[in-house]
Amino acid sequence: MARTIHAGHPAVTAHGGDLVKILVYPHDLGIGGSQLNAIEIAYEMTRLGHEVLVYGQPGALSARIAELGLEMIESPALGRRPTRSVVQDIGRIVDERDIDIVHGYEWPPGVEGYLACRGRPRTRAVTTVMSMAVAPFLPRSMPLVVGTEQIAATERAAGRTFVSVLEPPVDIVANRPGVAGDLRSARRRWGILEDRPTIVCVTRLARQLKLEGLLTAIDAVRDLHPEHPAQLLIVGDGEAREEVSQRAAEANRAVGYPAVVLTGELDDPRPAYDLADVCIGMGGSALRSMAFAAPLIVQGEGGFFRLLTPDSLPDFLWTGWYGHGQGTPADLTAMLRALLDDPERRAELGRFAHGVVEQRFSLAAAADHQLAIYRSALQMRPADSRVVAEAEAVVDFGRYHLAKRIARVTGRGSTDDFNAKPVARNGPPPPSGATDGAVVYFAGVSWDAVAGTDRHLATALSRQQRVIWIDPPQPWSPRRGRRVPATSQVGTGVLRVHTTCPPGVSRPVLRRFARWLTERRALAAVRRAGSSVSAVVVSSPEQLLPAWDIDAVRVYYETDDFVAGAALLGFSSRYARRCRAANVRRSDVVMGVSADLTAELSGDAHAVTLPNGTNHRHFLATDEAPAPAEITLERPVAGVVGQLNDRLDLGMLEAVADLEVGLLLLGPRHDSSPETRSRLEALLARPNVQWIDRQPFDRLPSFLAGMDVGLTPYTATAFNRSSSPLKSLEYLAAGLPVVSTDLPSARALDTDLVMLASTPVEFAKLTAHAIDQADDPAIRRRRRDFAAGHSWEARADQLRAAIALVKEGAR
């Protein structure tokens, strides 16, 4: 397999780059959320062209693996974990199949994968932990993926530097209302009565974490009788089956009918979900129930049961689909009684649950995010402190086994020990921006400018750590209207620092003064904030990375080719080249918005490509939004969103206007050259062309609702060849077809959802073709799923991972 080498190590891009060979190792292949996540994401990886093997002992999910066409390799019999024969077998497979990533789910496969990769520098081990807490003996140098922001924050505070969050995904195509077909045979098989509402719980029958809630649910259904006779369907098996069966039999005798039905483990639990009037669950099972549009009661421990509503959603996104509290069976009984009394409320909450899954937990987005994690792992340099970290892990593992032995002797043994002390017991979410040190972000544009790469990325970063945003220095002018405060809070977790300088900041002497003053104001804001600094990011063509005496990773990020676009940006290419060279020298990490730009920047620093992303959830309402009254064009309408400047290929827009369809140009005009200005004026004079000036980002979905196809018409200049198509992703997030100039940035998306043209004639033909196609809801979902995989949250995770790699290497 061909590999891209940087600093002696392999690298891979999620789309359009080298293929990755992955060995996926779930902790077992019985029915369970973590295992299903592993297999479904593995299948999505193969759809992106990557090679995936599944490894482990055969189980109930073996049939699903075969159904998806995944290759499975059976492991040796498991002994005491980590099992030496398994470690040796994984090492053999890595060598024979040229594996890039060994991905273990939960600590035993994670440790075995890590040991198998020792001495094999071309292969990286990654671990996903979907338990409620992380084993302390997992090697700290290994990339860790967890399911909640709260667990990630806890692990970072404990000293782990490569921690990513991947919320459990759901295949919303395979899991949806009606997918199980006619449910009458399932009802007959399980004895489900037509005149009884059905409460469903799909779970492992485990004593640790699960049993308490299961017994409480059985008691609650018994207590609903006779006013609200219902049936509880429990799907699953495990070591607690005897206790659950006994309590179910007692409940059934008390009410005189099969109020509690145990199905055992099912290869396909979807008919059970589809039968549900209400679901009770945690983790991946909770999310799958939401995909079936069932109202959800989230189960935890200590009597915790809480209904999923818009008010409770933020807490579940922080702690995961689980909780801890001091509740009673009467609390659950009251919750169920209220739902069974109100069919409209059940339907409303079911629609809400389904919408949350569609917006946030798509399988395509999870696969793309996981590929970004693999890319960062493959770029890791072996840390100098790895030997020390491994020694610490061995000591922690010894303590763990000693504690287990003591617990067994004293009769306090636990079979699910890292669910026994969940991180979620630690309380409610902290304030936004409370985790990690701050990121000081010297942006290329003011916060008030059109929202672009800098602002979107900084906003995504601020959801997990504080961001101190530094505006470029602005010349003072008495005509400049309302003065911007020197510091202001402009968003949750974002502190803005604004610097005003004397006129003439483009002149060499004043330019240096403006830079010095901006750095001074920024440092003062950092000190006043009282926060440590995790990283300093410069994405401005004129600002230099400051020489501050602080322990922070220095990142230089070119959001466009600053040298090729110097004239467009308003300064000389010579000056831009000098600034670039200085920033590359000072950087720990250099980033380009495209692969070509990253290759041009890379020097001694760690080099990473960080393309544009999209705020995909912002555009989900496009289908329901009415087109704004400002649009006067008749449908169909092709549209361009963004700045109207010399980057646009006006020949392509003129060819679209010749089709006599509506052409909407939405955005501020910055046409600097006389030729561009003249041609643009002529284009706007046509009766089927309309220009609307800059609009707030919040209104963008409604304007996209007034379009039938989105256009990205760039000229084939060096500047544009190094760019990244922000507007194309926003069109896709809105569900629109996209026609784009055939540039490397568009090809890098590697999708048939963006149609590429090299000439105005081709561009117009593809636009006409897109307009003529019937609106297909399935294709609209594909476009949105693709855009979700390029979210700004995923880009922020990539930046954090790059920063963590530098910190780990410095230890």
PyMOL commands that set and color helices and strands:
alter all, ss='L'
color gray80, all
select helices_A, chain A and resi 33-47+62-67+84-97+107-117+149-157+184-190+211-224+241-255+270-275+283-291+313-319+329-340+343-360+363-378+386-409+417-420+423-426+453-461+508-529+566-569+573-586+595-601+616-622+650-657+674-684+697-705+718-721+726-733+744-747+760-772+777-788+792-810
alter helices_A, ss='H'
color red, helices_A
select strands_A, chain A and resi 4-6+9-11+21-25+51-56+71-74+101-105+124-129+144-146+163-165+198-202+231-235+260-264+278-281+296-299+305-307+438-442+467-470+474-475+487-491+494-497+500-501+533-538+553-558+589-592+606-609+637-641+644-645+662-666+669-670+689-692+709-712+738-741+754-757
alter strands_A, ss='S'
color yellow, strands_A
deselect
rebuild
show_as cartoon
